Amino acid sequence: MFARINMPQIAIRQQPAELISDFFARVTYSQVVVLADENTVRDCYPLIGKNLPNHQVITIKAGEEQKNLDTCTYVWGELTKLRFDRHSLVWITGGGVLGDLGGFCAATYKRGIDFVLMPTTLLAQSDASIGGKLGIDFMGFKNHIGVFCEPVATLISPAFLKTLPERELRSGFAEVIKHCIISDQAMWNVLRKKPLAGQDWETLLTHSVDFKRGVVATDSKEKGLRKILNFGHTVGHALESYFLETGHRIFHGEAIAVGMIAEAAIAAEKNLLNASERDEITAYIKTVYPVVNLPANRKVIFDLVLQDKKNKGNEILMALPDGIGKARWDIKATIEEIDASLNYYQSAYT
């Protein structure tokens, strides 16, 4: 017997077993496979395996560098060997890389089969698992090939955060910071008064999920409002791609933290932020994130910025805060402004 959920479900519960039992109380599938990486198989699968119905496990290597067509080919091949039909379910347990890649594989296998996201990192729980963006990196460009497709459910348990190394937790925190800056001055003021270790994750996750879900409901294909979620990502994605290509990978949130400081400086130059707001953003991010040493030859960064998906023709388009608690999108920026913003970032850490 097979029953499909008609609308995506998002649930936040402390215990993952409760999320699993609630989900399978309403649906059945011909087959279930868990897609995980070597880290989540070790640290997270033991928390859920016994609660899932009969299933197989597909394991891939961990890391952003695995988010490519070769890994997709492997996953599609494993699903084919298992004779997965269109009434089967892919249960994706992992961080943003697994969600992006696994969801893309499920959305394209036999023209689409159901998948569930059970994100295990702060980055995935607060941001990457919400909104139906799926894809892989290609030719050195982040998320260059992909689709929009919602999971049948996104099931979030803060319990998984206890399995994370501090650097991974810090990386995910960048998206939480971003959500507060662009949507909620009051929550920003609560967040910035606490260190990373002192944050109330259930409250912050609920805030991030509610905010992003509301934005996506208004603009699912990123034609307008959803573009505000790209604050910090023009500069951030360029840096992340650069370091990935050089073999000295930095984490996504570390790159976005640089991007938020740099783009806050651009917003101040455009009179969208005042100097004290810019400095407030910079000061807090500095307390959480160590400096990222930028390449001496910035041309490689600028070339990556010019390939950004948000651009239109030869125009670089950014999402920037309009005061703390609001944002605008499609704000034009120049290479000269980006260069100056990187100078600002470097001076902030000296």
URGI-V56616 format. One line per field, one symbol per residue. phi: phi as a letter, one per 20 degrees, with the letter a starting at -180 (. if undefined). burial: I if it has 24 or more other C-alpha atoms within 12 Angstrom, else O. A space follows every 10 residues. Layout:
phi: ???
burial: ???
This chain:
phi: .ccdfecfdc cccfdfgfff fffffdbccf bccedbdfff ffedggecgf eefgbdcddd feogfeebff fggffgffff fflfdfddcd dedrefffff fffffffdfl mpcfbdddfd dfgffebfed omecrcebln dflfcabebe ffacddcfgf ffeefgffff fffgffgggf fecbfffgff ffecfgfefe ffffffffff ffffffffbf dlebggfffe gnefffffff fgfffendgd fgfffffgff fffffffffe medefffgff fffffffddf fdffffefgf ffffgfefff fcmeeedcdc fdmeobbccl efcdgfffgf ffffgfffed
burial: OOOIOOOIII IIIOOIIOII OOIIOOIOII IIIIIIIOII IOIIIOIIIO OIIOOIIIII IOIIIIIIIO IIOOIIOIIO OOOIIIIIII IIIIIIIIII IIIIIIIIIO OIIIIIIIII IIIIIIIIII IIIIIIIOOI IIIIIIIIII IIIIIIIIII IOIIOOIIII IIIIIIIIII IIIIIOIIOO IIOOOIOOOO IIOIIIIIII IIIOIIOOOO OOOOIIIIII IIIIIIIIII IIIIOOOOOI IIIIIIIIII IIIIIIIIOI OIIOOOIIII IIIIIIOIII OIOIOOOIOI IIIIIIIIII IOOOOIIIII IIIIIIIIII IIIIIOIIII IIIIIIOIOO
